[in-house]
Amino acid sequence: MKPHTFLPLLLLCLTSVAYAGGDEITYNRIKLSVSASQPVDNDTLVSLLYAQQEGSDTSRLTNEVNSRIAAAVKLAQSDSAIQVQTLDYSTSPIYNKRILSGWRVRQSIRLESRDGAALSRMIGKLQKQLNVSSIRYVLSPQRRQQAEDELIRRAIAAFKARAALISGEMGAKDYRLVQMTVSQSGGSPRPYPMRAMAMENAADAAPPTLEAGTQQVQIRIDGSIELEP
């Protein structure tokens, strides 16, 4: 055989062996999924408030907004049960029939507390100088993790029971786990939108009445098993 004809044949054989060796035999493999869920009490109240001024003098507008936000942050920080965070600050133009007519300056703060009553009272006080954008109850990371850990245990037990059932019904002696994916779902409830109130009417505003409620937390397990004859 000529050398130039031997090399292509050898390469073809090696390629075929490697391809065959790379295939994974997946006989008796079954995919299944289970889930576990439960309602969990929300334990953290979150509120967004903002100061906003409009006019032609940006320096005056900025000073007014900064003053209100600084006073609000100081008041909120006086209660150790409340966490305070300043958010976006913006200066945007106002147009009237495509003609610049003024400026809008705005800044927001975020308040969070696991003491809903304390934060509700603080919101009532802050409405004297700020507008309320939204209020909502959420799950704290600690409570969510506790709920998810319990649901994972329940879901894994359900997965094992389902796998054992399938294995027995199919006449297999046992099964082995091939792959498993654990995912969680369950978001925070939508915030309660609050209609902005004029400052002069908000001075005597009563604290909002809120119910913590619950949200559904779910754990889903997707996996595959291989039956052993």
PyMOL CGO cylinders between C-alpha atoms (Angstrom):
from pymol import cmd
from pymol.cgo import CYLINDER

trace = [
    CYLINDER, 0.00, 0.00, 0.00, 1.28, 3.43, -0.86, 0.3, 1, 1, 1, 1, 1, 1,
    CYLINDER, 1.28, 3.43, -0.86, 2.09, 5.74, 2.09, 0.3, 1, 1, 1, 1, 1, 1,
    CYLINDER, 2.09, 5.74, 2.09, -0.23, 8.48, 0.89, 0.3, 1, 1, 1, 1, 1, 1,
    CYLINDER, -0.23, 8.48, 0.89, -3.27, 6.12, 0.96, 0.3, 1, 1, 1, 1, 1, 1,
    CYLINDER, -3.27, 6.12, 0.96, -2.51, 4.57, 4.40, 0.3, 1, 1, 1, 1, 1, 1,
    CYLINDER, -2.51, 4.57, 4.40, -2.63, 7.80, 6.42, 0.3, 1, 1, 1, 1, 1, 1,
    CYLINDER, -2.63, 7.80, 6.42, -6.23, 8.81, 5.53, 0.3, 1, 1, 1, 1, 1, 1,
    CYLINDER, -6.23, 8.81, 5.53, -7.48, 5.30, 6.36, 0.3, 1, 1, 1, 1, 1, 1,
    CYLINDER, -7.48, 5.30, 6.36, -5.74, 5.34, 9.75, 0.3, 1, 1, 1, 1, 1, 1,
    CYLINDER, -5.74, 5.34, 9.75, -7.19, 8.75, 10.64, 0.3, 1, 1, 1, 1, 1, 1,
    CYLINDER, -7.19, 8.75, 10.64, -10.68, 7.58, 9.69, 0.3, 1, 1, 1, 1, 1, 1,
    CYLINDER, -10.68, 7.58, 9.69, -10.44, 4.56, 12.01, 0.3, 1, 1, 1, 1, 1, 1,
    CYLINDER, -10.44, 4.56, 12.01, -9.18, 6.61, 14.95, 0.3, 1, 1, 1, 1, 1, 1,
    CYLINDER, -9.18, 6.61, 14.95, -11.96, 9.14, 14.50, 0.3, 1, 1, 1, 1, 1, 1,
    CYLINDER, -11.96, 9.14, 14.50, -14.60, 6.44, 14.46, 0.3, 1, 1, 1, 1, 1, 1,
    CYLINDER, -14.60, 6.44, 14.46, -13.28, 4.83, 17.67, 0.3, 1, 1, 1, 1, 1, 1,
    CYLINDER, -13.28, 4.83, 17.67, -13.14, 8.14, 19.51, 0.3, 1, 1, 1, 1, 1, 1,
    CYLINDER, -13.14, 8.14, 19.51, -16.67, 9.04, 18.46, 0.3, 1, 1, 1, 1, 1, 1,
    CYLINDER, -16.67, 9.04, 18.46, -18.03, 5.70, 19.58, 0.3, 1, 1, 1, 1, 1, 1,
    CYLINDER, -18.03, 5.70, 19.58, -16.15, 5.88, 22.85, 0.3, 1, 1, 1, 1, 1, 1,
    CYLINDER, -16.15, 5.88, 22.85, -17.55, 9.36, 23.59, 0.3, 1, 1, 1, 1, 1, 1,
    CYLINDER, -17.55, 9.36, 23.59, -21.20, 8.27, 23.38, 0.3, 1, 1, 1, 1, 1, 1,
    CYLINDER, -21.20, 8.27, 23.38, -22.86, 7.81, 26.78, 0.3, 1, 1, 1, 1, 1, 1,
    CYLINDER, -22.86, 7.81, 26.78, -25.26, 4.93, 27.17, 0.3, 1, 1, 1, 1, 1, 1,
    CYLINDER, -25.26, 4.93, 27.17, -28.44, 6.18, 28.81, 0.3, 1, 1, 1, 1, 1, 1,
    CYLINDER, -28.44, 6.18, 28.81, -30.66, 3.08, 28.93, 0.3, 1, 1, 1, 1, 1, 1,
    CYLINDER, -30.66, 3.08, 28.93, -33.24, 2.96, 31.77, 0.3, 1, 1, 1, 1, 1, 1,
    CYLINDER, -33.24, 2.96, 31.77, -32.80, 6.66, 32.51, 0.3, 1, 1, 1, 1, 1, 1,
    CYLINDER, -32.80, 6.66, 32.51, -35.91, 8.53, 33.70, 0.3, 1, 1, 1, 1, 1, 1,
    CYLINDER, -35.91, 8.53, 33.70, -36.48, 12.24, 34.33, 0.3, 1, 1, 1, 1, 1, 1,
    CYLINDER, -36.48, 12.24, 34.33, -38.76, 13.37, 37.12, 0.3, 1, 1, 1, 1, 1, 1,
    CYLINDER, -38.76, 13.37, 37.12, -39.61, 16.51, 39.08, 0.3, 1, 1, 1, 1, 1, 1,
    CYLINDER, -39.61, 16.51, 39.08, -41.24, 17.31, 42.42, 0.3, 1, 1, 1, 1, 1, 1,
    CYLINDER, -41.24, 17.31, 42.42, -42.03, 20.51, 44.28, 0.3, 1, 1, 1, 1, 1, 1,
    CYLINDER, -42.03, 20.51, 44.28, -42.86, 21.65, 47.80, 0.3, 1, 1, 1, 1, 1, 1,
    CYLINDER, -42.86, 21.65, 47.80, -44.40, 24.99, 48.74, 0.3, 1, 1, 1, 1, 1, 1,
    CYLINDER, -44.40, 24.99, 48.74, -45.89, 26.82, 51.68, 0.3, 1, 1, 1, 1, 1, 1,
    CYLINDER, -45.89, 26.82, 51.68, -47.13, 30.33, 52.55, 0.3, 1, 1, 1, 1, 1, 1,
    CYLINDER, -47.13, 30.33, 52.55, -44.68, 32.28, 54.72, 0.3, 1, 1, 1, 1, 1, 1,
    CYLINDER, -44.68, 32.28, 54.72, -45.50, 35.36, 56.78, 0.3, 1, 1, 1, 1, 1, 1,
    CYLINDER, -45.50, 35.36, 56.78, -43.85, 38.55, 55.53, 0.3, 1, 1, 1, 1, 1, 1,
    CYLINDER, -43.85, 38.55, 55.53, -41.75, 40.07, 58.28, 0.3, 1, 1, 1, 1, 1, 1,
    CYLINDER, -41.75, 40.07, 58.28, -40.14, 43.20, 56.82, 0.3, 1, 1, 1, 1, 1, 1,
    CYLINDER, -40.14, 43.20, 56.82, -41.77, 46.47, 55.81, 0.3, 1, 1, 1, 1, 1, 1,
    CYLINDER, -41.77, 46.47, 55.81, -40.13, 48.54, 53.06, 0.3, 1, 1, 1, 1, 1, 1,
    CYLINDER, -40.13, 48.54, 53.06, -41.09, 52.05, 51.99, 0.3, 1, 1, 1, 1, 1, 1,
    CYLINDER, -41.09, 52.05, 51.99, -39.82, 54.47, 49.35, 0.3, 1, 1, 1, 1, 1, 1,
    CYLINDER, -39.82, 54.47, 49.35, -40.24, 58.19, 49.94, 0.3, 1, 1, 1, 1, 1, 1,
    CYLINDER, -40.24, 58.19, 49.94, -39.04, 61.18, 47.94, 0.3, 1, 1, 1, 1, 1, 1,
    CYLINDER, -39.04, 61.18, 47.94, -38.58, 64.93, 47.94, 0.3, 1, 1, 1, 1, 1, 1,
    CYLINDER, -38.58, 64.93, 47.94, -39.29, 66.79, 44.71, 0.3, 1, 1, 1, 1, 1, 1,
    CYLINDER, -39.29, 66.79, 44.71, -39.22, 70.44, 43.71, 0.3, 1, 1, 1, 1, 1, 1,
    CYLINDER, -39.22, 70.44, 43.71, -39.89, 72.20, 40.41, 0.3, 1, 1, 1, 1, 1, 1,
    CYLINDER, -39.89, 72.20, 40.41, -38.94, 75.68, 39.26, 0.3, 1, 1, 1, 1, 1, 1,
    CYLINDER, -38.94, 75.68, 39.26, -36.43, 77.72, 37.29, 0.3, 1, 1, 1, 1, 1, 1,
    CYLINDER, -36.43, 77.72, 37.29, -33.71, 78.19, 39.94, 0.3, 1, 1, 1, 1, 1, 1,
    CYLINDER, -33.71, 78.19, 39.94, -31.84, 74.88, 40.12, 0.3, 1, 1, 1, 1, 1, 1,
    CYLINDER, -31.84, 74.88, 40.12, -29.68, 76.07, 43.01, 0.3, 1, 1, 1, 1, 1, 1,
    CYLINDER, -29.68, 76.07, 43.01, -32.73, 76.82, 45.15, 0.3, 1, 1, 1, 1, 1, 1,
    CYLINDER, -32.73, 76.82, 45.15, -34.42, 73.57, 44.12, 0.3, 1, 1, 1, 1, 1, 1,
    CYLINDER, -34.42, 73.57, 44.12, -31.32, 71.54, 44.96, 0.3, 1, 1, 1, 1, 1, 1,
    CYLINDER, -31.32, 71.54, 44.96, -30.95, 73.16, 48.37, 0.3, 1, 1, 1, 1, 1, 1,
    CYLINDER, -30.95, 73.16, 48.37, -34.61, 72.56, 49.19, 0.3, 1, 1, 1, 1, 1, 1,
    CYLINDER, -34.61, 72.56, 49.19, -34.49, 68.88, 48.21, 0.3, 1, 1, 1, 1, 1, 1,
    CYLINDER, -34.49, 68.88, 48.21, -31.18, 68.32, 50.01, 0.3, 1, 1, 1, 1, 1, 1,
    CYLINDER, -31.18, 68.32, 50.01, -32.54, 69.96, 53.14, 0.3, 1, 1, 1, 1, 1, 1,
    CYLINDER, -32.54, 69.96, 53.14, -35.67, 67.81, 53.22, 0.3, 1, 1, 1, 1, 1, 1,
    CYLINDER, -35.67, 67.81, 53.22, -33.79, 64.59, 52.57, 0.3, 1, 1, 1, 1, 1, 1,
    CYLINDER, -33.79, 64.59, 52.57, -31.16, 65.37, 55.21, 0.3, 1, 1, 1, 1, 1, 1,
    CYLINDER, -31.16, 65.37, 55.21, -33.84, 66.12, 57.80, 0.3, 1, 1, 1, 1, 1, 1,
    CYLINDER, -33.84, 66.12, 57.80, -35.75, 62.95, 56.91, 0.3, 1, 1, 1, 1, 1, 1,
    CYLINDER, -35.75, 62.95, 56.91, -32.64, 60.76, 57.14, 0.3, 1, 1, 1, 1, 1, 1,
    CYLINDER, -32.64, 60.76, 57.14, -31.75, 62.24, 60.53, 0.3, 1, 1, 1, 1, 1, 1,
    CYLINDER, -31.75, 62.24, 60.53, -35.26, 61.64, 61.86, 0.3, 1, 1, 1, 1, 1, 1,
    CYLINDER, -35.26, 61.64, 61.86, -35.41, 58.06, 60.54, 0.3, 1, 1, 1, 1, 1, 1,
    CYLINDER, -35.41, 58.06, 60.54, -31.97, 57.26, 61.98, 0.3, 1, 1, 1, 1, 1, 1,
    CYLINDER, -31.97, 57.26, 61.98, -33.22, 58.27, 65.42, 0.3, 1, 1, 1, 1, 1, 1,
    CYLINDER, -33.22, 58.27, 65.42, -35.08, 54.94, 65.55, 0.3, 1, 1, 1, 1, 1, 1,
    CYLINDER, -35.08, 54.94, 65.55, -32.60, 52.06, 65.73, 0.3, 1, 1, 1, 1, 1, 1,
    CYLINDER, -32.60, 52.06, 65.73, -35.22, 49.63, 64.42, 0.3, 1, 1, 1, 1, 1, 1,
    CYLINDER, -35.22, 49.63, 64.42, -35.26, 51.38, 61.02, 0.3, 1, 1, 1, 1, 1, 1,
    CYLINDER, -35.26, 51.38, 61.02, -32.62, 51.08, 58.30, 0.3, 1, 1, 1, 1, 1, 1,
    CYLINDER, -32.62, 51.08, 58.30, -32.21, 54.10, 56.03, 0.3, 1, 1, 1, 1, 1, 1,
    CYLINDER, -32.21, 54.10, 56.03, -30.71, 54.30, 52.54, 0.3, 1, 1, 1, 1, 1, 1,
    CYLINDER, -30.71, 54.30, 52.54, -30.56, 57.27, 50.18, 0.3, 1, 1, 1, 1, 1, 1,
    CYLINDER, -30.56, 57.27, 50.18, -31.36, 56.43, 46.57, 0.3, 1, 1, 1, 1, 1, 1,
    CYLINDER, -31.36, 56.43, 46.57, -31.29, 58.11, 43.16, 0.3, 1, 1, 1, 1, 1, 1,
    CYLINDER, -31.29, 58.11, 43.16, -30.84, 61.84, 42.81, 0.3, 1, 1, 1, 1, 1, 1,
    CYLINDER, -30.84, 61.84, 42.81, -31.91, 63.49, 39.57, 0.3, 1, 1, 1, 1, 1, 1,
    CYLINDER, -31.91, 63.49, 39.57, -32.25, 66.87, 37.91, 0.3, 1, 1, 1, 1, 1, 1,
    CYLINDER, -32.25, 66.87, 37.91, -34.38, 66.81, 34.77, 0.3, 1, 1, 1, 1, 1, 1,
    CYLINDER, -34.38, 66.81, 34.77, -35.71, 69.50, 32.41, 0.3, 1, 1, 1, 1, 1, 1,
    CYLINDER, -35.71, 69.50, 32.41, -39.40, 70.36, 32.12, 0.3, 1, 1, 1, 1, 1, 1,
    CYLINDER, -39.40, 70.36, 32.12, -40.71, 71.28, 28.68, 0.3, 1, 1, 1, 1, 1, 1,
    CYLINDER, -40.71, 71.28, 28.68, -43.85, 73.09, 27.67, 0.3, 1, 1, 1, 1, 1, 1,
    CYLINDER, -43.85, 73.09, 27.67, -44.56, 72.69, 23.95, 0.3, 1, 1, 1, 1, 1, 1,
    CYLINDER, -44.56, 72.69, 23.95, -40.91, 71.79, 23.35, 0.3, 1, 1, 1, 1, 1, 1,
    CYLINDER, -40.91, 71.79, 23.35, -39.72, 74.92, 25.14, 0.3, 1, 1, 1, 1, 1, 1,
    CYLINDER, -39.72, 74.92, 25.14, -37.69, 74.59, 28.33, 0.3, 1, 1, 1, 1, 1, 1,
    CYLINDER, -37.69, 74.59, 28.33, -39.88, 75.94, 31.11, 0.3, 1, 1, 1, 1, 1, 1,
    CYLINDER, -39.88, 75.94, 31.11, -38.06, 74.78, 34.24, 0.3, 1, 1, 1, 1, 1, 1,
    CYLINDER, -38.06, 74.78, 34.24, -36.35, 72.01, 36.13, 0.3, 1, 1, 1, 1, 1, 1,
    CYLINDER, -36.35, 72.01, 36.13, -37.36, 69.13, 38.36, 0.3, 1, 1, 1, 1, 1, 1,
    CYLINDER, -37.36, 69.13, 38.36, -35.07, 68.02, 41.19, 0.3, 1, 1, 1, 1, 1, 1,
    CYLINDER, -35.07, 68.02, 41.19, -35.84, 64.78, 43.02, 0.3, 1, 1, 1, 1, 1, 1,
    CYLINDER, -35.84, 64.78, 43.02, -34.23, 62.38, 45.46, 0.3, 1, 1, 1, 1, 1, 1,
    CYLINDER, -34.23, 62.38, 45.46, -35.56, 59.25, 47.18, 0.3, 1, 1, 1, 1, 1, 1,
    CYLINDER, -35.56, 59.25, 47.18, -34.85, 57.36, 50.37, 0.3, 1, 1, 1, 1, 1, 1,
    CYLINDER, -34.85, 57.36, 50.37, -35.58, 53.74, 51.27, 0.3, 1, 1, 1, 1, 1, 1,
    CYLINDER, -35.58, 53.74, 51.27, -36.69, 52.74, 54.75, 0.3, 1, 1, 1, 1, 1, 1,
    CYLINDER, -36.69, 52.74, 54.75, -36.76, 49.15, 55.98, 0.3, 1, 1, 1, 1, 1, 1,
    CYLINDER, -36.76, 49.15, 55.98, -37.71, 47.61, 59.30, 0.3, 1, 1, 1, 1, 1, 1,
    CYLINDER, -37.71, 47.61, 59.30, -38.88, 44.32, 60.78, 0.3, 1, 1, 1, 1, 1, 1,
    CYLINDER, -38.88, 44.32, 60.78, -40.90, 46.42, 63.21, 0.3, 1, 1, 1, 1, 1, 1,
    CYLINDER, -40.90, 46.42, 63.21, -43.82, 47.33, 60.95, 0.3, 1, 1, 1, 1, 1, 1,
    CYLINDER, -43.82, 47.33, 60.95, -45.54, 49.47, 63.59, 0.3, 1, 1, 1, 1, 1, 1,
    CYLINDER, -45.54, 49.47, 63.59, -42.41, 51.57, 64.17, 0.3, 1, 1, 1, 1, 1, 1,
    CYLINDER, -42.41, 51.57, 64.17, -41.88, 52.15, 60.45, 0.3, 1, 1, 1, 1, 1, 1,
    CYLINDER, -41.88, 52.15, 60.45, -45.55, 52.96, 59.94, 0.3, 1, 1, 1, 1, 1, 1,
    CYLINDER, -45.55, 52.96, 59.94, -45.32, 55.66, 62.61, 0.3, 1, 1, 1, 1, 1, 1,
    CYLINDER, -45.32, 55.66, 62.61, -42.12, 57.00, 61.05, 0.3, 1, 1, 1, 1, 1, 1,
    CYLINDER, -42.12, 57.00, 61.05, -43.79, 57.21, 57.64, 0.3, 1, 1, 1, 1, 1, 1,
    CYLINDER, -43.79, 57.21, 57.64, -46.57, 59.26, 59.22, 0.3, 1, 1, 1, 1, 1, 1,
    CYLINDER, -46.57, 59.26, 59.22, -43.97, 61.70, 60.57, 0.3, 1, 1, 1, 1, 1, 1,
    CYLINDER, -43.97, 61.70, 60.57, -42.00, 61.90, 57.33, 0.3, 1, 1, 1, 1, 1, 1,
    CYLINDER, -42.00, 61.90, 57.33, -45.10, 62.69, 55.28, 0.3, 1, 1, 1, 1, 1, 1,
    CYLINDER, -45.10, 62.69, 55.28, -44.78, 66.23, 56.64, 0.3, 1, 1, 1, 1, 1, 1,
    CYLINDER, -44.78, 66.23, 56.64, -41.77, 66.77, 54.38, 0.3, 1, 1, 1, 1, 1, 1,
    CYLINDER, -41.77, 66.77, 54.38, -41.68, 63.88, 51.91, 0.3, 1, 1, 1, 1, 1, 1,
    CYLINDER, -41.68, 63.88, 51.91, -44.05, 62.13, 49.52, 0.3, 1, 1, 1, 1, 1, 1,
    CYLINDER, -44.05, 62.13, 49.52, -44.56, 58.38, 49.81, 0.3, 1, 1, 1, 1, 1, 1,
    CYLINDER, -44.56, 58.38, 49.81, -43.89, 56.48, 46.60, 0.3, 1, 1, 1, 1, 1, 1,
    CYLINDER, -43.89, 56.48, 46.60, -44.65, 52.92, 47.72, 0.3, 1, 1, 1, 1, 1, 1,
    CYLINDER, -44.65, 52.92, 47.72, -44.96, 50.63, 50.73, 0.3, 1, 1, 1, 1, 1, 1,
    CYLINDER, -44.96, 50.63, 50.73, -44.73, 46.85, 50.76, 0.3, 1, 1, 1, 1, 1, 1,
    CYLINDER, -44.73, 46.85, 50.76, -44.06, 43.89, 53.03, 0.3, 1, 1, 1, 1, 1, 1,
    CYLINDER, -44.06, 43.89, 53.03, -41.33, 41.43, 52.06, 0.3, 1, 1, 1, 1, 1, 1,
    CYLINDER, -41.33, 41.43, 52.06, -39.57, 38.41, 53.49, 0.3, 1, 1, 1, 1, 1, 1,
    CYLINDER, -39.57, 38.41, 53.49, -36.29, 38.99, 55.27, 0.3, 1, 1, 1, 1, 1, 1,
    CYLINDER, -36.29, 38.99, 55.27, -33.37, 36.94, 53.88, 0.3, 1, 1, 1, 1, 1, 1,
    CYLINDER, -33.37, 36.94, 53.88, -33.21, 35.02, 57.17, 0.3, 1, 1, 1, 1, 1, 1,
    CYLINDER, -33.21, 35.02, 57.17, -36.86, 33.96, 57.11, 0.3, 1, 1, 1, 1, 1, 1,
    CYLINDER, -36.86, 33.96, 57.11, -36.73, 33.10, 53.40, 0.3, 1, 1, 1, 1, 1, 1,
    CYLINDER, -36.73, 33.10, 53.40, -33.69, 30.87, 53.92, 0.3, 1, 1, 1, 1, 1, 1,
    CYLINDER, -33.69, 30.87, 53.92, -35.33, 29.09, 56.85, 0.3, 1, 1, 1, 1, 1, 1,
    CYLINDER, -35.33, 29.09, 56.85, -38.44, 28.42, 54.77, 0.3, 1, 1, 1, 1, 1, 1,
    CYLINDER, -38.44, 28.42, 54.77, -36.41, 27.27, 51.76, 0.3, 1, 1, 1, 1, 1, 1,
    CYLINDER, -36.41, 27.27, 51.76, -34.26, 24.92, 53.86, 0.3, 1, 1, 1, 1, 1, 1,
    CYLINDER, -34.26, 24.92, 53.86, -37.37, 23.22, 55.23, 0.3, 1, 1, 1, 1, 1, 1,
    CYLINDER, -37.37, 23.22, 55.23, -38.91, 22.98, 51.76, 0.3, 1, 1, 1, 1, 1, 1,
    CYLINDER, -38.91, 22.98, 51.76, -35.71, 21.51, 50.34, 0.3, 1, 1, 1, 1, 1, 1,
    CYLINDER, -35.71, 21.51, 50.34, -35.85, 18.74, 52.94, 0.3, 1, 1, 1, 1, 1, 1,
    CYLINDER, -35.85, 18.74, 52.94, -39.47, 18.04, 52.04, 0.3, 1, 1, 1, 1, 1, 1,
    CYLINDER, -39.47, 18.04, 52.04, -38.80, 18.13, 48.31, 0.3, 1, 1, 1, 1, 1, 1,
    CYLINDER, -38.80, 18.13, 48.31, -35.82, 15.77, 48.53, 0.3, 1, 1, 1, 1, 1, 1,
    CYLINDER, -35.82, 15.77, 48.53, -37.90, 13.32, 50.57, 0.3, 1, 1, 1, 1, 1, 1,
    CYLINDER, -37.90, 13.32, 50.57, -40.62, 13.52, 47.92, 0.3, 1, 1, 1, 1, 1, 1,
    CYLINDER, -40.62, 13.52, 47.92, -38.06, 13.01, 45.15, 0.3, 1, 1, 1, 1, 1, 1,
    CYLINDER, -38.06, 13.01, 45.15, -36.69, 9.89, 46.84, 0.3, 1, 1, 1, 1, 1, 1,
    CYLINDER, -36.69, 9.89, 46.84, -40.18, 8.50, 47.36, 0.3, 1, 1, 1, 1, 1, 1,
    CYLINDER, -40.18, 8.50, 47.36, -41.12, 9.17, 43.73, 0.3, 1, 1, 1, 1, 1, 1,
    CYLINDER, -41.12, 9.17, 43.73, -37.88, 7.60, 42.47, 0.3, 1, 1, 1, 1, 1, 1,
    CYLINDER, -37.88, 7.60, 42.47, -38.41, 4.51, 44.63, 0.3, 1, 1, 1, 1, 1, 1,
    CYLINDER, -38.41, 4.51, 44.63, -41.99, 4.19, 43.40, 0.3, 1, 1, 1, 1, 1, 1,
    CYLINDER, -41.99, 4.19, 43.40, -40.95, 4.40, 39.77, 0.3, 1, 1, 1, 1, 1, 1,
    CYLINDER, -40.95, 4.40, 39.77, -38.12, 1.96, 40.32, 0.3, 1, 1, 1, 1, 1, 1,
    CYLINDER, -38.12, 1.96, 40.32, -40.44, -0.60, 41.93, 0.3, 1, 1, 1, 1, 1, 1,
    CYLINDER, -40.44, -0.60, 41.93, -43.18, -0.23, 39.34, 0.3, 1, 1, 1, 1, 1, 1,
    CYLINDER, -43.18, -0.23, 39.34, -40.67, -0.72, 36.55, 0.3, 1, 1, 1, 1, 1, 1,
    CYLINDER, -40.67, -0.72, 36.55, -39.38, -3.92, 38.12, 0.3, 1, 1, 1, 1, 1, 1,
    CYLINDER, -39.38, -3.92, 38.12, -35.92, -2.57, 38.91, 0.3, 1, 1, 1, 1, 1, 1,
    CYLINDER, -35.92, -2.57, 38.91, -34.00, -3.63, 42.00, 0.3, 1, 1, 1, 1, 1, 1,
    CYLINDER, -34.00, -3.63, 42.00, -32.77, -0.12, 42.72, 0.3, 1, 1, 1, 1, 1, 1,
    CYLINDER, -32.77, -0.12, 42.72, -31.85, 3.19, 41.12, 0.3, 1, 1, 1, 1, 1, 1,
    CYLINDER, -31.85, 3.19, 41.12, -29.00, 5.63, 41.15, 0.3, 1, 1, 1, 1, 1, 1,
    CYLINDER, -29.00, 5.63, 41.15, -29.17, 9.41, 40.98, 0.3, 1, 1, 1, 1, 1, 1,
    CYLINDER, -29.17, 9.41, 40.98, -27.69, 10.80, 37.78, 0.3, 1, 1, 1, 1, 1, 1,
    CYLINDER, -27.69, 10.80, 37.78, -28.46, 14.51, 38.02, 0.3, 1, 1, 1, 1, 1, 1,
    CYLINDER, -28.46, 14.51, 38.02, -30.42, 16.91, 40.24, 0.3, 1, 1, 1, 1, 1, 1,
    CYLINDER, -30.42, 16.91, 40.24, -31.27, 20.61, 40.05, 0.3, 1, 1, 1, 1, 1, 1,
    CYLINDER, -31.27, 20.61, 40.05, -32.82, 22.58, 42.92, 0.3, 1, 1, 1, 1, 1, 1,
    CYLINDER, -32.82, 22.58, 42.92, -34.55, 25.90, 42.16, 0.3, 1, 1, 1, 1, 1, 1,
    CYLINDER, -34.55, 25.90, 42.16, -36.64, 28.28, 44.21, 0.3, 1, 1, 1, 1, 1, 1,
    CYLINDER, -36.64, 28.28, 44.21, -39.44, 30.69, 43.38, 0.3, 1, 1, 1, 1, 1, 1,
    CYLINDER, -39.44, 30.69, 43.38, -41.71, 33.08, 45.16, 0.3, 1, 1, 1, 1, 1, 1,
    CYLINDER, -41.71, 33.08, 45.16, -41.34, 36.84, 44.87, 0.3, 1, 1, 1, 1, 1, 1,
    CYLINDER, -41.34, 36.84, 44.87, -42.23, 39.75, 47.04, 0.3, 1, 1, 1, 1, 1, 1,
    CYLINDER, -42.23, 39.75, 47.04, -45.76, 41.12, 46.78, 0.3, 1, 1, 1, 1, 1, 1,
    CYLINDER, -45.76, 41.12, 46.78, -46.30, 44.15, 44.61, 0.3, 1, 1, 1, 1, 1, 1,
    CYLINDER, -46.30, 44.15, 44.61, -45.79, 47.44, 46.44, 0.3, 1, 1, 1, 1, 1, 1,
    CYLINDER, -45.79, 47.44, 46.44, -48.79, 49.50, 47.47, 0.3, 1, 1, 1, 1, 1, 1,
    CYLINDER, -48.79, 49.50, 47.47, -48.63, 52.65, 45.30, 0.3, 1, 1, 1, 1, 1, 1,
    CYLINDER, -48.63, 52.65, 45.30, -49.24, 55.78, 47.32, 0.3, 1, 1, 1, 1, 1, 1,
    CYLINDER, -49.24, 55.78, 47.32, -50.75, 58.88, 45.81, 0.3, 1, 1, 1, 1, 1, 1,
    CYLINDER, -50.75, 58.88, 45.81, -48.50, 61.86, 46.42, 0.3, 1, 1, 1, 1, 1, 1,
    CYLINDER, -48.50, 61.86, 46.42, -49.98, 64.35, 48.86, 0.3, 1, 1, 1, 1, 1, 1,
    CYLINDER, -49.98, 64.35, 48.86, -49.34, 68.05, 49.06, 0.3, 1, 1, 1, 1, 1, 1,
    CYLINDER, -49.34, 68.05, 49.06, -47.07, 68.97, 51.94, 0.3, 1, 1, 1, 1, 1, 1,
    CYLINDER, -47.07, 68.97, 51.94, -49.57, 71.29, 53.61, 0.3, 1, 1, 1, 1, 1, 1,
    CYLINDER, -49.57, 71.29, 53.61, -52.17, 68.51, 53.69, 0.3, 1, 1, 1, 1, 1, 1,
    CYLINDER, -52.17, 68.51, 53.69, -49.74, 65.85, 54.88, 0.3, 1, 1, 1, 1, 1, 1,
    CYLINDER, -49.74, 65.85, 54.88, -48.73, 67.56, 58.10, 0.3, 1, 1, 1, 1, 1, 1,
    CYLINDER, -48.73, 67.56, 58.10, -51.45, 65.82, 60.07, 0.3, 1, 1, 1, 1, 1, 1,
    CYLINDER, -51.45, 65.82, 60.07, -51.51, 62.62, 58.02, 0.3, 1, 1, 1, 1, 1, 1,
    CYLINDER, -51.51, 62.62, 58.02, -52.19, 59.47, 60.01, 0.3, 1, 1, 1, 1, 1, 1,
    CYLINDER, -52.19, 59.47, 60.01, -49.79, 56.51, 59.69, 0.3, 1, 1, 1, 1, 1, 1,
    CYLINDER, -49.79, 56.51, 59.69, -50.90, 54.07, 56.98, 0.3, 1, 1, 1, 1, 1, 1,
    CYLINDER, -50.90, 54.07, 56.98, -52.65, 50.89, 58.10, 0.3, 1, 1, 1, 1, 1, 1,
    CYLINDER, -52.65, 50.89, 58.10, -50.94, 47.83, 56.64, 0.3, 1, 1, 1, 1, 1, 1,
    CYLINDER, -50.94, 47.83, 56.64, -51.27, 44.07, 56.89, 0.3, 1, 1, 1, 1, 1, 1,
    CYLINDER, -51.27, 44.07, 56.89, -48.11, 41.98, 56.51, 0.3, 1, 1, 1, 1, 1, 1,
    CYLINDER, -48.11, 41.98, 56.51, -49.82, 39.07, 54.74, 0.3, 1, 1, 1, 1, 1, 1,
    CYLINDER, -49.82, 39.07, 54.74, -47.97, 36.08, 53.32, 0.3, 1, 1, 1, 1, 1, 1,
    CYLINDER, -47.97, 36.08, 53.32, -46.21, 35.03, 50.16, 0.3, 1, 1, 1, 1, 1, 1,
    CYLINDER, -46.21, 35.03, 50.16, -45.83, 31.61, 48.62, 0.3, 1, 1, 1, 1, 1, 1,
    CYLINDER, -45.83, 31.61, 48.62, -42.33, 30.13, 48.67, 0.3, 1, 1, 1, 1, 1, 1,
    CYLINDER, -42.33, 30.13, 48.67, -41.68, 27.12, 46.47, 0.3, 1, 1, 1, 1, 1, 1,
    CYLINDER, -41.68, 27.12, 46.47, -38.80, 24.72, 45.94, 0.3, 1, 1, 1, 1, 1, 1,
    CYLINDER, -38.80, 24.72, 45.94, -38.67, 22.60, 42.79, 0.3, 1, 1, 1, 1, 1, 1,
    CYLINDER, -38.67, 22.60, 42.79, -36.36, 19.66, 42.17, 0.3, 1, 1, 1, 1, 1, 1,
    CYLINDER, -36.36, 19.66, 42.17, -35.71, 18.37, 38.67, 0.3, 1, 1, 1, 1, 1, 1,
    CYLINDER, -35.71, 18.37, 38.67, -33.54, 15.33, 38.24, 0.3, 1, 1, 1, 1, 1, 1,
    CYLINDER, -33.54, 15.33, 38.24, -32.91, 12.09, 36.47, 0.3, 1, 1, 1, 1, 1, 1,
    CYLINDER, -32.91, 12.09, 36.47, -32.37, 8.58, 37.77, 0.3, 1, 1, 1, 1, 1, 1,
    CYLINDER, -32.37, 8.58, 37.77, -31.08, 5.41, 36.18, 0.3, 1, 1, 1, 1, 1, 1,
    CYLINDER, -31.08, 5.41, 36.18, -32.82, 2.15, 36.99, 0.3, 1, 1, 1, 1, 1, 1,
    CYLINDER, -32.82, 2.15, 36.99, -30.62, -0.76, 37.99, 0.3, 1, 1, 1, 1, 1, 1,
    CYLINDER, -30.62, -0.76, 37.99, -31.98, -4.14, 36.84, 0.3, 1, 1, 1, 1, 1, 1,
]
cmd.load_cgo(trace, "trace")
